[in-house]
Amino acid sequence: MKKLEISEFATLVKKIKEEVNKDVVGQEEVIYNVIIAILAGGNVLLEGVPGVGKTRLVRSLSQTLSLPFSRIQFTPDLMPSDLIGMNIIEKDEQGKLNTRFQKGPIFANLILADEINRATPKTQSALLEVMQEHSVTVSNQTYKIAEPFFVMATENPIEQDGTYPLPEAQMDRFMFKLVMEFPSNEELESIVNMTQVTMDEVATKIIDGPTILAMRALAKDVPVLPEIVTYAMKLVSSSHPELKVTSEVAKKYIRYGASPRAGQALITTAKIRALIEGRFNVSYEDIDALSYPILRHRIKINYNAINEHLSCDDVISLLIQENKKGH
Amino acid sequence: MKEEFKKFRKKILLEHLIKALILGVSLGAIFTALIFGAFKLIGIDLFFIFYILIFLGASAIFVCLLYFNHQPDEKNIAKRLDETYLLKEKTQTMVEFPSNDNEILIKQKEDTKLSLLNCDTKKLPIMISIGYYISLVIAILIVLGSFFIPLNPNFPFKEDPNSNSSLDSSSIDTSLVTSDSTSIQDGEQGSGDSEVESGDLTSAESGETSEIDSGDIDSASQNSDSSNSIQSGDGETQYGEGHVFTKDGFTELGDVIDDYYNQIVEGEIQGNIPDDLEDILDEYFKSLYDQSKNNEGNTEPQNVIKRRRQ
């Protein structure tokens, strides 16, 4: 495995951000979190109205990371075999019939699952194994997918006709859910000016697959205080209204809480965030900042929260406040 | 103790000492107030200097216990430094992971040392939480409250009616009247009012001084048709052989004494028999005793004396 200097970590991330910003105007926080997710080996669900640059962001990233990229447009008639591939029958040179596995578009390093909620649950489920285990099983044969592997899915929060909301098991496999806000007037101006020159992505290669893996390995050694781990786990468990260790916020506003994957994701991504921030240890600040993209698609708010016009992020803020008091 | 902490240690220990002092003094004051209150409740009234000594001793013990038993360790100091200088858990991590197993841990330590070098000890405030002040206020309130606990005059000596109390003898408005009395001075008939005014009396048994306002004890010599009258030492009071004259009329003197004695024993009257009354009674008993000795057969006065002595 490629050896990487610690001092290079933050520099490389800064460079990636700069490159992506050449193609995507604004969306600083989204870009920042996408990089964290990629380095942590997690999948990202991007939510935003059409035209805010979801697809462009992913394409730009693939160029910067110089990774094989597949863009899959999810539609209601998309079949699992269209994603993962299938066994095909072919004749060899002697005229003998053989089966051969034809890899689908999923066999890439960076997958853009565009409008994922338009595909049927059957097709969505085809992604479960590949997102979690980074492997595909066809006819009792398991095929490993080359690392690093990421799925970046997009969905439109407005247009819900003819869509199939992602099941909870599928949602839980996304490390982050990032919301792309509509750009400001200044950003809109910059977008228009930029696209007058060229519509193509101009980002150049900064790192490659092995470097990403080296960065990931390096981040694993970042020390985390036991108190911080406890705090992160408490944050997750306190989101469950049915548990004894629940919080008042959960009892009042949450229908069901986050899964243990949220706890894992909090610690893994906190280490990367710490390194990006130029620290060599995880802080409470990292956990708090990452709670929003990690928990917002994993906890389900109830009618009380909707009635009081509280968003999922508001409830997470309340959860953090309540847990902060205790530690 | 890590080198990086040395410059902060002094100030943190000073803060710890102040906290120990506040809490120790509060506990010492509460302890002293409890003793003070308890002593007052059981009727022990000691010199105030005694309580000051208890307070100083208890406070010193509590301060020492708090200071030495809860001295801040490396983790506490690290946490304090992180919170004060916003070091984002750098110092705590350095303390928690002392080994140099990998490059990141080494870098982490270097980074933390650099951060601590840039921290000014003057910016480390002495922070005493509100809880310490509250404990001090509570202690002061308890001490003040203990002064309002009344001194119990009865508790340890309730069985002894002669101790530690005062008697307002004016309540005894008894007119001793000689009736059918035998005069010590033959031929002299006691008549007229006798006014006895007592001054300050000392209870010899308790060793304490009690002030008694005896008031007036009027010994009205009425119906003194008898020649056997007893005249008191001052020559103004006369009383008879075996009877007294009270508001209710003539009564056996022995019954009056019995009633009076019972009242003392049952606590209805607290205190000593006033000296003036005692003198009168003593004189009376003495005369009756002499008389009975002469008569040989009359034992009643001796019984009364015996009962009184019991």
Contacts between the chains, C-beta under 8 A, distances in Angstrom:
chain1	res1	chain2	res2	distance
A	6	B	103	6.1
A	6	B	104	6.2
A	6	B	107	5.5
A	218	B	104	7.3
A	221	B	102	4.9
A	221	B	103	7.6
A	221	B	104	4.5
A	221	B	105	7.6
A	222	B	104	5.8
A	223	B	93	5.3
A	223	B	96	7.2
A	223	B	97	4.7
A	223	B	104	7.1
A	223	B	105	6.3
A	223	B	108	6.4
A	224	B	93	8.0
A	225	B	89	5.8
A	225	B	92	5.6
A	225	B	93	5.7
A	225	B	96	5.6
A	226	B	96	7.2
A	227	B	92	7.6
A	228	B	89	6.8
A	279	B	88	6.2
A	279	B	90	7.0
A	279	B	111	7.3
A	280	B	93	7.9
A	280	B	104	5.3
A	280	B	105	7.7
A	280	B	107	4.9
A	280	B	108	3.6
A	280	B	111	5.5
A	281	B	88	7.6
A	281	B	89	5.9
A	281	B	90	5.9
A	281	B	93	3.7
A	281	B	108	5.4
A	282	B	89	7.2
A	282	B	93	7.8
A	283	B	88	3.8
A	283	B	89	4.7
A	284	B	88	7.9
A	284	B	89	6.7
A	285	B	88	6.0
